[in-house]
Amino acid sequence: MDIVQELTTPEIQGIEQRICYLNGKLFESQKETEILVIELRHLMEKRKRIINHVFWQQEKAFLPDIVEFNEALASAFHETWNKVTDLHSKYGCEDIEASLWFGPEFPKKHPLAGISSFGGKYNYQELWEALTDPDAHKEYKYGIGTSATPLRLADETFEEYIGLSDGCTNWDEGLDQELTKDLHLILPFHTLYEHTSFATTDFIYVRDFNINVVVDVNFPYHFG
């Protein structure tokens, strides 16, 4: 499978060029922004359907990246959990909220990293910034999955937080059940796959995350 060729068809690149263009026009006027966001969301969903169709046809070839991403995502959530634990222990403050986000750079492991789009009309860093713009991508408005708070830490174990509890050890709905039966995919993976406008190939190559921690609202802490 030539994944580069599959992800750079004229149809996909035309959609991506339009996404980058519209994202660059956001907030030039409030009235137009509302219209642009509606079109952006439509285009992101259309792009996801097209790319995921490619993914489903060759799902086995993506398994190593799925496994590696799932492990990196679980590790990032564990770090997020620990940040809240440490801050709560240190300051005794209940008003702490930590959220997890993708890093700002186009994933270095992505097959299209370093490749130019057709005609040089946009680049993949621009596309990444558009796809991860919480103003346009409503399902990413608060980051990946559910925020960690002291209340959640008190009510749940970390395994429960990432969805691996109560007999559920693998969130692989929508994937090939036989291929993925032993992968132990966590709930946030399922959320990204099923409930956001990211194509699967957008996120399975991500290895860099940002943790955003807010303490007492007025004292933000940012952890790369």
Secondary structure, DSSP 4 states (H G I P E B T S, - for coil): --HHHHHT-HHHHHHHHHHHHHHHHTTSSHHHHHHHHHHHHHHHHHHHHHHHHHHHHTHHHHHHHHHHHHHHHHHHHHHHHHHHHHHHHHH--S-EEEEEEE-SSPPTTSTTTTPPPGGGS--HHHHHHHHT-TTT-GGGTT-EEEEE-HHHHHH--HHHHTT--TT-----TTS-TTTTTTS---HHHHHHHHHSS--HHHHTT---EEEEEEETTTEEEEE-
